[in-house]
């Protein structure tokens, strides 16, 4: 189930994704939602480590 796969993401991200899905039928958004639905907490942490400067 999608919600189980997204557990561990920041609060509000899932509802935000659902809002986007309803607002736009644009292909770019479908790709973004698909990416969000496959996004695992481990990947999220790796993204943070790569893209957010520390210190």
PDB file of N, CA, C, O and CB in Angstrom:
ATOM      1  N   UNK A   1       0.850  -1.195   0.000  1.00  0.00           N
ATOM      2  CA  UNK A   1       0.000   0.000   0.000  1.00  0.00           C
ATOM      3  C   UNK A   1       0.879   1.236   0.000  1.00  0.00           C
ATOM      4  O   UNK A   1       1.940   1.256   0.624  1.00  0.00           O
ATOM      5  CB  UNK A   1      -0.958   0.010   1.225  1.00  0.00           C
ATOM      6  N   UNK A   2       0.437   2.257  -0.695  1.00  0.00           N
ATOM      7  CA  UNK A   2       1.232   3.463  -0.863  1.00  0.00           C
ATOM      8  C   UNK A   2       1.586   4.104   0.475  1.00  0.00           C
ATOM      9  O   UNK A   2       2.727   4.520   0.674  1.00  0.00           O
ATOM     10  CB  UNK A   2       0.489   4.455  -1.731  1.00  0.00           C
ATOM     11  N   UNK A   3       0.633   4.191   1.387  1.00  0.00           N
ATOM     12  CA  UNK A   3       0.870   4.862   2.659  1.00  0.00           C
ATOM     13  C   UNK A   3       1.966   4.167   3.455  1.00  0.00           C
ATOM     14  O   UNK A   3       2.778   4.828   4.102  1.00  0.00           O
ATOM     15  CB  UNK A   3      -0.415   4.916   3.476  1.00  0.00           C
ATOM     16  N   UNK A   4       1.994   2.848   3.412  1.00  0.00           N
ATOM     17  CA  UNK A   4       3.025   2.117   4.137  1.00  0.00           C
ATOM     18  C   UNK A   4       4.403   2.422   3.569  1.00  0.00           C
ATOM     19  O   UNK A   4       5.367   2.567   4.321  1.00  0.00           O
ATOM     20  CB  UNK A   4       2.754   0.613   4.084  1.00  0.00           C
ATOM     21  N   UNK A   5       4.502   2.522   2.245  1.00  0.00           N
ATOM     22  CA  UNK A   5       5.795   2.805   1.634  1.00  0.00           C
ATOM     23  C   UNK A   5       6.263   4.214   1.971  1.00  0.00           C
ATOM     24  O   UNK A   5       7.464   4.482   1.992  1.00  0.00           O
ATOM     25  CB  UNK A   5       5.719   2.625   0.120  1.00  0.00           C
ATOM     26  N   UNK A   6       5.319   5.117   2.236  1.00  0.00           N
ATOM     27  CA  UNK A   6       5.690   6.495   2.508  1.00  0.00           C
ATOM     28  C   UNK A   6       5.851   6.784   3.986  1.00  0.00           C
ATOM     29  O   UNK A   6       6.160   7.917   4.356  1.00  0.00           O
ATOM     30  CB  UNK A   6       4.673   7.416   1.930  1.00  0.00           C
ATOM     31  N   UNK A   7       5.651   5.793   4.842  1.00  0.00           N
ATOM     32  CA  UNK A   7       5.857   6.050   6.255  1.00  0.00           C
ATOM     33  C   UNK A   7       7.320   6.402   6.463  1.00  0.00           C
ATOM     34  O   UNK A   7       8.204   5.770   5.886  1.00  0.00           O
ATOM     35  CB  UNK A   7       5.441   4.826   7.122  1.00  0.00           C
ATOM     36  N   UNK A   8       7.571   7.393   7.274  1.00  0.00           N
ATOM     37  CA  UNK A   8       8.932   7.841   7.477  1.00  0.00           C
ATOM     38  C   UNK A   8       9.250   9.123   6.727  1.00  0.00           C
ATOM     39  O   UNK A   8      10.284   9.744   6.974  1.00  0.00           O
ATOM     40  CB  UNK A   8       9.880   6.770   7.065  1.00  0.00           C
ATOM     41  N   UNK A   9       8.381   9.524   5.820  1.00  0.00           N
ATOM     42  CA  UNK A   9       8.564  10.812   5.158  1.00  0.00           C
ATOM     43  C   UNK A   9       8.028  11.919   6.062  1.00  0.00           C
ATOM     44  O   UNK A   9       7.241  11.657   6.971  1.00  0.00           O
ATOM     45  CB  UNK A   9       7.852  10.835   3.774  1.00  0.00           C
ATOM     46  N   UNK A  10       8.450  13.138   5.813  1.00  0.00           N
ATOM     47  CA  UNK A  10       7.973  14.248   6.649  1.00  0.00           C
ATOM     48  C   UNK A  10       6.448  14.356   6.603  1.00  0.00           C
ATOM     49  O   UNK A  10       5.837  14.081   5.570  1.00  0.00           O
ATOM     50  CB  UNK A  10       8.609  15.577   6.193  1.00  0.00           C
ATOM     51  N   UNK A  11       5.834  14.753   7.715  1.00  0.00           N
ATOM     52  CA  UNK A  11       4.373  14.894   7.745  1.00  0.00           C
ATOM     53  C   UNK A  11       3.926  15.884   6.685  1.00  0.00           C
ATOM     54  O   UNK A  11       4.583  16.898   6.450  1.00  0.00           O
ATOM     55  CB  UNK A  11       3.888  15.349   9.141  1.00  0.00           C
ATOM     56  N   UNK A  12       2.816  15.585   6.054  1.00  0.00           N
ATOM     57  CA  UNK A  12       2.269  16.504   5.073  1.00  0.00           C
ATOM     58  C   UNK A  12       2.699  16.216   3.646  1.00  0.00           C
ATOM     59  O   UNK A  12       2.060  16.678   2.701  1.00  0.00           O
ATOM     60  CB  UNK A  12       2.654  17.884   5.425  1.00  0.00           C
ATOM     61  N   UNK A  13       3.771  15.460   3.477  1.00  0.00           N
ATOM     62  CA  UNK A  13       4.262  15.234   2.120  1.00  0.00           C
ATOM     63  C   UNK A  13       3.291  14.382   1.317  1.00  0.00           C
ATOM     64  O   UNK A  13       3.072  14.635   0.133  1.00  0.00           O
ATOM     65  CB  UNK A  13       5.633  14.569   2.154  1.00  0.00           C
ATOM     66  N   UNK A  14       2.710  13.373   1.956  1.00  0.00           N
ATOM     67  CA  UNK A  14       1.759  12.510   1.254  1.00  0.00           C
ATOM     68  C   UNK A  14       0.509  13.294   0.858  1.00  0.00           C
ATOM     69  O   UNK A  14       0.037  13.171  -0.272  1.00  0.00           O
ATOM     70  CB  UNK A  14       1.375  11.305   2.131  1.00  0.00           C
ATOM     71  N   UNK A  15      -0.025  14.089   1.766  1.00  0.00           N
ATOM     72  CA  UNK A  15      -1.219  14.867   1.435  1.00  0.00           C
ATOM     73  C   UNK A  15      -0.905  15.909   0.367  1.00  0.00           C
ATOM     74  O   UNK A  15      -1.742  16.195  -0.489  1.00  0.00           O
ATOM     75  CB  UNK A  15      -1.783  15.550   2.691  1.00  0.00           C
ATOM     76  N   UNK A  16       0.285  16.470   0.415  1.00  0.00           N
ATOM     77  CA  UNK A  16       0.730  17.408  -0.608  1.00  0.00           C
ATOM     78  C   UNK A  16       0.757  16.728  -1.980  1.00  0.00           C
ATOM     79  O   UNK A  16       0.303  17.290  -2.976  1.00  0.00           O
ATOM     80  CB  UNK A  16       2.123  17.970  -0.257  1.00  0.00           C
ATOM     81  N   UNK A  17       1.296  15.518  -2.008  1.00  0.00           N
ATOM     82  CA  UNK A  17       1.362  14.767  -3.258  1.00  0.00           C
ATOM     83  C   UNK A  17      -0.039  14.495  -3.799  1.00  0.00           C
ATOM     84  O   UNK A  17      -0.273  14.594  -5.004  1.00  0.00           O
ATOM     85  CB  UNK A  17       2.119  13.445  -3.052  1.00  0.00           C
ATOM     86  N   UNK A  18      -0.960  14.155  -2.917  1.00  0.00           N
ATOM     87  CA  UNK A  18      -2.328  13.890  -3.352  1.00  0.00           C
ATOM     88  C   UNK A  18      -2.989  15.158  -3.885  1.00  0.00           C
ATOM     89  O   UNK A  18      -3.750  15.103  -4.851  1.00  0.00           O
ATOM     90  CB  UNK A  18      -3.151  13.310  -2.199  1.00  0.00           C
ATOM     91  N   UNK A  19      -2.702  16.303  -3.257  1.00  0.00           N
ATOM     92  CA  UNK A  19      -3.255  17.570  -3.744  1.00  0.00           C
ATOM     93  C   UNK A  19      -2.760  17.851  -5.154  1.00  0.00           C
ATOM     94  O   UNK A  19      -3.542  18.222  -6.029  1.00  0.00           O
ATOM     95  CB  UNK A  19      -2.874  18.732  -2.802  1.00  0.00           C
ATOM     96  N   UNK A  20      -1.467  17.676  -5.374  1.00  0.00           N
ATOM     97  CA  UNK A  20      -0.898  17.913  -6.698  1.00  0.00           C
ATOM     98  C   UNK A  20      -1.575  17.014  -7.730  1.00  0.00           C
ATOM     99  O   UNK A  20      -1.903  17.447  -8.834  1.00  0.00           O
ATOM    100  CB  UNK A  20       0.628  17.669  -6.688  1.00  0.00           C
ATOM    101  N   UNK A  21      -1.776  15.761  -7.350  1.00  0.00           N
ATOM    102  CA  UNK A  21      -2.386  14.812  -8.288  1.00  0.00           C
ATOM    103  C   UNK A  21      -3.772  15.288  -8.712  1.00  0.00           C
ATOM    104  O   UNK A  21      -4.161  15.129  -9.869  1.00  0.00           O
ATOM    105  CB  UNK A  21      -2.477  13.407  -7.656  1.00  0.00           C
ATOM    106  N   UNK A  22      -4.513  15.869  -7.777  1.00  0.00           N
ATOM    107  CA  UNK A  22      -5.852  16.336  -8.110  1.00  0.00           C
ATOM    108  C   UNK A  22      -5.817  17.633  -8.910  1.00  0.00           C
ATOM    109  O   UNK A  22      -6.638  17.832  -9.805  1.00  0.00           O
ATOM    110  CB  UNK A  22      -6.666  16.532  -6.845  1.00  0.00           C
ATOM    111  N   UNK A  23      -4.881  18.507  -8.597  1.00  0.00           N
ATOM    112  CA  UNK A  23      -4.827  19.815  -9.247  1.00  0.00           C
ATOM    113  C   UNK A  23      -4.352  19.716 -10.689  1.00  0.00           C
ATOM    114  O   UNK A  23      -4.943  20.323 -11.582  1.00  0.00           O
ATOM    115  CB  UNK A  23      -3.917  20.746  -8.472  1.00  0.00           C
ATOM    116  N   UNK A  24      -3.297  18.959 -10.918  1.00  0.00           N
ATOM    117  CA  UNK A  24      -2.686  18.922 -12.244  1.00  0.00           C
ATOM    118  C   UNK A  24      -2.710  17.516 -12.818  1.00  0.00           C
ATOM    119  O   UNK A  24      -2.399  16.550 -12.122  1.00  0.00           O
ATOM    120  CB  UNK A  24      -1.252  19.437 -12.187  1.00  0.00           C
ATOM    121  N   UNK A  25      -3.075  17.403 -14.071  1.00  0.00           N
ATOM    122  CA  UNK A  25      -3.013  16.116 -14.771  1.00  0.00           C
ATOM    123  C   UNK A  25      -1.782  16.064 -15.668  1.00  0.00           C
ATOM    124  O   UNK A  25      -1.644  15.199 -16.533  1.00  0.00           O
ATOM    125  CB  UNK A  25      -4.295  15.883 -15.607  1.00  0.00           C
ATOM    126  N   UNK A  26      -0.899  17.017 -15.429  1.00  0.00           N
ATOM    127  CA  UNK A  26       0.325  17.165 -16.202  1.00  0.00           C
ATOM    128  C   UNK A  26       1.224  15.935 -16.034  1.00  0.00           C
ATOM    129  O   UNK A  26       1.335  15.384 -14.938  1.00  0.00           O
ATOM    130  CB  UNK A  26       1.075  18.439 -15.777  1.00  0.00           C
ATOM    131  N   UNK A  27       1.855  15.517 -17.118  1.00  0.00           N
ATOM    132  CA  UNK A  27       2.701  14.322 -17.083  1.00  0.00           C
ATOM    133  C   UNK A  27       3.858  14.470 -16.097  1.00  0.00           C
ATOM    134  O   UNK A  27       4.243  13.504 -15.439  1.00  0.00           O
ATOM    135  CB  UNK A  27       3.246  14.026 -18.474  1.00  0.00           C
ATOM    136  N   UNK A  28       4.408  15.675 -15.996  1.00  0.00           N
ATOM    137  CA  UNK A  28       5.522  15.887 -15.056  1.00  0.00           C
ATOM    138  C   UNK A  28       5.102  15.569 -13.635  1.00  0.00           C
ATOM    139  O   UNK A  28       5.879  15.007 -12.863  1.00  0.00           O
ATOM    140  CB  UNK A  28       6.033  17.331 -15.136  1.00  0.00           C
ATOM    141  N   UNK A  29       3.872  15.927 -13.287  1.00  0.00           N
ATOM    142  CA  UNK A  29       3.409  15.688 -11.934  1.00  0.00           C
ATOM    143  C   UNK A  29       3.203  14.204 -11.679  1.00  0.00           C
ATOM    144  O   UNK A  29       3.473  13.720 -10.580  1.00  0.00           O
ATOM    145  CB  UNK A  29       2.124  16.448 -11.675  1.00  0.00           C
ATOM    146  N   UNK A  30       2.727  13.476 -12.687  1.00  0.00           N
ATOM    147  CA  UNK A  30       2.558  12.030 -12.512  1.00  0.00           C
ATOM    148  C   UNK A  30       3.910  11.364 -12.249  1.00  0.00           C
ATOM    149  O   UNK A  30       4.011  10.457 -11.422  1.00  0.00           O
ATOM    150  CB  UNK A  30       1.884  11.405 -13.759  1.00  0.00           C
ATOM    151  N   UNK A  31       4.943  11.817 -12.954  1.00  0.00           N
ATOM    152  CA  UNK A  31       6.277  11.268 -12.710  1.00  0.00           C
ATOM    153  C   UNK A  31       6.746  11.600 -11.303  1.00  0.00           C
ATOM    154  O   UNK A  31       7.355  10.763 -10.636  1.00  0.00           O
ATOM    155  CB  UNK A  31       7.280  11.804 -13.740  1.00  0.00           C
ATOM    156  N   UNK A  32       6.469  12.808 -10.850  1.00  0.00           N
ATOM    157  CA  UNK A  32       6.851  13.223  -9.502  1.00  0.00           C
ATOM    158  C   UNK A  32       6.133  12.397  -8.442  1.00  0.00           C
ATOM    159  O   UNK A  32       6.737  11.961  -7.462  1.00  0.00           O
ATOM    160  CB  UNK A  32       6.550  14.706  -9.300  1.00  0.00           C
ATOM    161  N   UNK A  33       4.839  12.188  -8.652  1.00  0.00           N
ATOM    162  CA  UNK A  33       4.068  11.391  -7.697  1.00  0.00           C
ATOM    163  C   UNK A  33       4.576   9.950  -7.678  1.00  0.00           C
ATOM    164  O   UNK A  33       4.725   9.353  -6.612  1.00  0.00           O
ATOM    165  CB  UNK A  33       2.562  11.426  -8.049  1.00  0.00           C
ATOM    166  N   UNK A  34       4.838   9.400  -8.854  1.00  0.00           N
ATOM    167  CA  UNK A  34       5.355   8.027  -8.910  1.00  0.00           C
ATOM    168  C   UNK A  34       6.672   7.937  -8.160  1.00  0.00           C
ATOM    169  O   UNK A  34       6.928   6.961  -7.456  1.00  0.00           O
ATOM    170  CB  UNK A  34       5.539   7.564 -10.374  1.00  0.00           C
ATOM    171  N   UNK A  35       7.512   8.962  -8.314  1.00  0.00           N
ATOM    172  CA  UNK A  35       8.790   8.981  -7.595  1.00  0.00           C
ATOM    173  C   UNK A  35       8.547   9.048  -6.096  1.00  0.00           C
ATOM    174  O   UNK A  35       9.200   8.343  -5.326  1.00  0.00           O
ATOM    175  CB  UNK A  35       9.659  10.175  -8.051  1.00  0.00           C
ATOM    176  N   UNK A  36       7.608   9.895  -5.677  1.00  0.00           N
ATOM    177  CA  UNK A  36       7.295  10.015  -4.242  1.00  0.00           C
ATOM    178  C   UNK A  36       6.802   8.690  -3.679  1.00  0.00           C
ATOM    179  O   UNK A  36       7.170   8.304  -2.570  1.00  0.00           O
ATOM    180  CB  UNK A  36       6.238  11.110  -4.008  1.00  0.00           C
ATOM    181  N   UNK A  37       5.969   7.995  -4.447  1.00  0.00           N
ATOM    182  CA  UNK A  37       5.386   6.756  -3.946  1.00  0.00           C
ATOM    183  C   UNK A  37       6.433   5.654  -3.793  1.00  0.00           C
ATOM    184  O   UNK A  37       6.251   4.733  -2.997  1.00  0.00           O
ATOM    185  CB  UNK A  37       4.277   6.290  -4.876  1.00  0.00           C
ATOM    186  N   UNK A  38       7.516   5.741  -4.541  1.00  0.00           N
ATOM    187  CA  UNK A  38       8.576   4.736  -4.431  1.00  0.00           C
ATOM    188  C   UNK A  38       9.687   5.164  -3.480  1.00  0.00           C
ATOM    189  O   UNK A  38      10.624   4.409  -3.220  1.00  0.00           O
ATOM    190  CB  UNK A  38       9.161   4.450  -5.798  1.00  0.00           C
ATOM    191  N   UNK A  39       9.570   6.377  -2.969  1.00  0.00           N
ATOM    192  CA  UNK A  39      10.631   6.973  -2.164  1.00  0.00           C
ATOM    193  C   UNK A  39      10.669   6.326  -0.784  1.00  0.00           C
ATOM    194  O   UNK A  39       9.683   6.371  -0.050  1.00  0.00           O
ATOM    195  CB  UNK A  39      10.431   8.496  -2.040  1.00  0.00           C
ATOM    196  N   UNK A  40      11.795   5.728  -0.430  1.00  0.00           N
ATOM    197  CA  UNK A  40      11.930   5.080   0.867  1.00  0.00           C
ATOM    198  C   UNK A  40      12.691   5.998   1.825  1.00  0.00           C
ATOM    199  O   UNK A  40      13.506   6.805   1.377  1.00  0.00           O
ATOM    200  CB  UNK A  40      12.651   3.715   0.725  1.00  0.00           C
ATOM    201  N   UNK A  41      12.445   5.892   3.126  1.00  0.00           N
ATOM    202  CA  UNK A  41      13.125   6.758   4.089  1.00  0.00           C
ATOM    203  C   UNK A  41      14.641   6.753   3.932  1.00  0.00           C
ATOM    204  O   UNK A  41      15.282   7.789   4.111  1.00  0.00           O
ATOM    205  CB  UNK A  41      12.767   6.341   5.488  1.00  0.00           C
ATOM    206  N   UNK A  42      15.221   5.609   3.602  1.00  0.00           N
ATOM    207  CA  UNK A  42      16.668   5.535   3.414  1.00  0.00           C
ATOM    208  C   UNK A  42      17.100   6.443   2.256  1.00  0.00           C
ATOM    209  O   UNK A  42      18.111   7.140   2.346  1.00  0.00           O
ATOM    210  CB  UNK A  42      17.107   4.073   3.149  1.00  0.00           C
ATOM    211  N   UNK A  43      16.321   6.423   1.170  1.00  0.00           N
ATOM    212  CA  UNK A  43      16.615   7.277   0.029  1.00  0.00           C
ATOM    213  C   UNK A  43      16.485   8.742   0.411  1.00  0.00           C
ATOM    214  O   UNK A  43      17.275   9.582  -0.018  1.00  0.00           O
ATOM    215  CB  UNK A  43      15.687   6.949  -1.141  1.00  0.00           C
ATOM    216  N   UNK A  44      15.475   9.036   1.225  1.00  0.00           N
ATOM    217  CA  UNK A  44      15.243  10.408   1.655  1.00  0.00           C
ATOM    218  C   UNK A  44      16.450  10.934   2.425  1.00  0.00           C
ATOM    219  O   UNK A  44      16.897  12.059   2.201  1.00  0.00           O
ATOM    220  CB  UNK A  44      13.975  10.497   2.520  1.00  0.00           C
ATOM    221  N   UNK A  45      16.975  10.109   3.336  1.00  0.00           N
ATOM    222  CA  UNK A  45      18.142  10.519   4.114  1.00  0.00           C
ATOM    223  C   UNK A  45      19.351  10.713   3.201  1.00  0.00           C
ATOM    224  O   UNK A  45      20.128  11.649   3.390  1.00  0.00           O
ATOM    225  CB  UNK A  45      18.459   9.479   5.207  1.00  0.00           C
ATOM    226  N   UNK A  46      19.510   9.841   2.220  1.00  0.00           N
ATOM    227  CA  UNK A  46      20.624   9.975   1.284  1.00  0.00           C
ATOM    228  C   UNK A  46      20.501  11.274   0.487  1.00  0.00           C
ATOM    229  O   UNK A  46      21.497  11.954   0.241  1.00  0.00           O
ATOM    230  CB  UNK A  46      20.676   8.764   0.330  1.00  0.00           C
ATOM    231  N   UNK A  47      19.270  11.614   0.085  1.00  0.00           N
ATOM    232  CA  UNK A  47      19.045  12.867  -0.635  1.00  0.00           C
ATOM    233  C   UNK A  47      19.438  14.067   0.235  1.00  0.00           C
ATOM    234  O   UNK A  47      20.096  14.998  -0.229  1.00  0.00           O
ATOM    235  CB  UNK A  47      17.564  12.981  -1.070  1.00  0.00           C
ATOM    236  N   UNK A  48      19.026  14.022   1.489  1.00  0.00           N
ATOM    237  CA  UNK A  48      19.378  15.106   2.416  1.00  0.00           C
ATOM    238  C   UNK A  48      20.897  15.211   2.542  1.00  0.00           C
ATOM    239  O   UNK A  48      21.454  16.307   2.490  1.00  0.00           O
ATOM    240  CB  UNK A  48      18.734  14.872   3.812  1.00  0.00           C
ATOM    241  N   UNK A  49      21.558  14.076   2.707  1.00  0.00           N
ATOM    242  CA  UNK A  49      23.012  14.088   2.876  1.00  0.00           C
ATOM    243  C   UNK A  49      23.709  14.662   1.644  1.00  0.00           C
ATOM    244  O   UNK A  49      24.729  15.340   1.766  1.00  0.00           O
ATOM    245  CB  UNK A  49      23.526  12.673   3.157  1.00  0.00           C
ATOM    246  N   UNK A  50      23.163  14.393   0.467  1.00  0.00           N
ATOM    247  CA  UNK A  50      23.798  14.847  -0.767  1.00  0.00           C
ATOM    248  C   UNK A  50      23.519  16.317  -1.068  1.00  0.00           C
ATOM    249  O   UNK A  50      24.387  17.016  -1.591  1.00  0.00           O
ATOM    250  CB  UNK A  50      23.332  13.998  -1.924  1.00  0.00           C
ATOM    251  N   UNK A  51      22.315  16.792  -0.741  1.00  0.00           N
ATOM    252  CA  UNK A  51      21.878  18.089  -1.238  1.00  0.00           C
ATOM    253  C   UNK A  51      21.795  19.195  -0.191  1.00  0.00           C
ATOM    254  O   UNK A  51      21.683  20.368  -0.548  1.00  0.00           O
ATOM    255  CB  UNK A  51      20.563  17.938  -1.869  1.00  0.00           C
ATOM    256  N   UNK A  52      21.847  18.851   1.075  1.00  0.00           N
ATOM    257  CA  UNK A  52      21.752  19.886   2.101  1.00  0.00           C
ATOM    258  C   UNK A  52      23.096  19.998   2.798  1.00  0.00           C
ATOM    259  O   UNK A  52      23.540  19.063   3.465  1.00  0.00           O
ATOM    260  CB  UNK A  52      20.618  19.570   3.124  1.00  0.00           C
ATOM    261  N   UNK A  53      23.747  21.157   2.640  1.00  0.00           N
ATOM    262  CA  UNK A  53      25.072  21.331   3.243  1.00  0.00           C
ATOM    263  C   UNK A  53      25.000  21.264   4.764  1.00  0.00           C
ATOM    264  O   UNK A  53      24.032  21.710   5.381  1.00  0.00           O
ATOM    265  CB  UNK A  53      25.687  22.665   2.808  1.00  0.00           C
ATOM    266  N   UNK A  54      26.028  20.709   5.336  1.00  0.00           N
ATOM    267  CA  UNK A  54      26.091  20.598   6.804  1.00  0.00           C
ATOM    268  C   UNK A  54      27.195  21.486   7.356  1.00  0.00           C
ATOM    269  O   UNK A  54      28.197  21.771   6.701  1.00  0.00           O
ATOM    270  CB  UNK A  54      26.327  19.131   7.236  1.00  0.00           C
ATOM    271  N   UNK A  55      26.958  21.914   8.608  1.00  0.00           N
ATOM    272  CA  UNK A  55      28.005  22.609   9.326  1.00  0.00           C
ATOM    273  C   UNK A  55      28.099  24.074   9.032  1.00  0.00           C
ATOM    274  O   UNK A  55      28.955  24.761   9.589  1.00  0.00           O
ATOM    275  CB  UNK A  55      29.280  21.992   9.036  1.00  0.00           C
TER     276      UNK A  55
END
